């Protein structure tokens, strides 16, 4: 299966993952803002920078505050990465590849769209934000569960998984890069003991707080957090876990088609060169420099997959 069908599946699942990730970032921004006294502009600026939507917002000329940031990230049609726009994009792609989906998956995607459209029909009051965000995540989780429970493990499933994990890896890397330095008093403070509430927000933003506490207890050590989000293959949103799954699914596709495309080699290179050594080597290189390289490589990998499987032919 090549071309437009592969493209539709790939982007359908990327958009769904993006919607869920953005909802978690909004929740994280709200938690940070509630723990700070005075203006929360700096916190929301960092959240929007993490999501890659700050420049678009600034171009509107609107004053940056919590209410404006939340509305831009949740429901603005002018923001191509807002939750509502992402879910609309997922449904549009699902319609294009409907025959490749099971009935359960289509119903879950369509239901997610209908629910999001209703929940985000107007600005979300602060008091309703936790409930709205929770419902959005429940709906995207339903699509994921329907996919795992009903889809044949073939090339359709492989493209769905690759799209999901490319988006997830990109999100985790951006969160770690931006929030790590925003929350530290200075670069010289890397590895020091700082406010646990601040570090907890990083873990919450990738649904990793419970897993981290199981593995490391209640001591939010920055180096342990960095290891957990980068190299720990037990953590389903770590870079190592995501790239490992991308590599697996690319290999399944290569075996199915009897080929060995460049995207397989690129995924293996990322895993072996950047995700197979210890956390000390990451800090020796410089965390920001390391994450920047990985982000560029992940973006390059996504582009190579589109070329290898002729998405636009």
ABEGO torsion letter per residue (X at the ends): XBEAAAAAAAAAAAAAAAAAAAAAAAAAAAAAAAABBEBAAAAAAAAAAAAGAAAAAAAAGBBBBAAAAAAAAAABAABAABAAAAAAAAAAAAAAAAAABBAAAAAAAAAAAAAAAAAAABBBBAAAAAAAAAAAAAAAAAAAAAAAAABBBBAAAAAAAAAAAAAAAAAAAAAAAAAAAAABABAAABGBBBBAAAAAAAAAAAGAAAAAAAAAEABBBAAAAAAAAAABAABAABAAAAAAAAAAAAAAAAAAAGBBBAAAAAAAAAAAAAAABBAAAAAAAEAAAAAAAAAAAAAAAAAAAAAAAGAAX
